[in-house]
Amino acid sequence: METLSLILFVFVLGLRHGLDADHLAFIDGQTRYNWRMGSPIARWVGTLFAFGHGGVVASIAVILGMVMHSFTFPDYFNKFASWVSIISLFLIGTLNIYNLLRTKANNDEFQLSGIKGKFISKFAKGTTNPLLIIMVGALFALAAETVSQTAIWSLAAGSSGKYMPLVLGLVFMLGIMITDTIDSLIVYRMINQSNKLGQSASRVMGWMIVVLAYGVSFYQAFTFFNPWAEMDFETLGIVIFLILILSFIWVSVRSRLKTIEINKN
């Protein structure tokens, strides 16, 4: 029962990790680019990105699972990773608020913005090569907060069986792939709608990312100083994932209704 609970926890962790604002920003931009280029991988950008990202995380989990009995990260590493995540999310929220207000004032197209994507070359940001997208996903997995999170459940896996780190790594990878695939499908649906409706949906998603980025940033900062306020992570992760599912349903329904309306006219 304890092993099953650990697997469920890591799966939910993967679902939530796939909602990382940097993930969503990169997937949003790449899906739009591939759609404009007529690439057949446009709707599967999130899947490719998550495959590379999750593959590296699974590898890190296996390595840490083998050496964790003789090695642990120092306390300051977890603190450093926590504050990197807090500050990054706050900057992402602020950057997207700025872009939402600027594009509305100038009547321009809005696209999500991230932090990690700023360090990716322009060539990688605009590519129809699936292998390159997988590689970018892999690079994103080397961030401090990702390694720190992986270390936590790798330590728990070490006492649950020889192959448990690999199992948990693959379960985490599955969670990321589900979330990021849904995200790219949402973006693909939005850009296939009429320009006005698609931009409206993009802006709604933009504000959702702002709320998510600020919410998680302030939550992490508050619980850093007040550990007693931490919520049940599995419940929180499921709630956030359901928000993404509802967004996909909302975009799909609006797209279908719009298509019916156009056909009637």
Secondary structure by P-SEA (a helix, b strand, c coil): caaaaaaaaaaaaaaaaaacaaaaaaaaaaaaaaaaaccccccaaaaaaaaaaaaaaaaaaaaaaaccccccccaaaaaaaaaaaaaaaaaaaaaaaaaaaaaaaaccbbbbbbcccccccccccccccaaaaaaaaaaaaccaaaaaaaaaaaaaacccccaaaaaaaaaaaaaaaaaaaaaaaaaaaaaaccaaaaaaaaaaaaaaaaaaaaaaaaaaaaaacccccccaaaaaaaaaaaaaaaaaaaaaaaaaaaaaaaaac
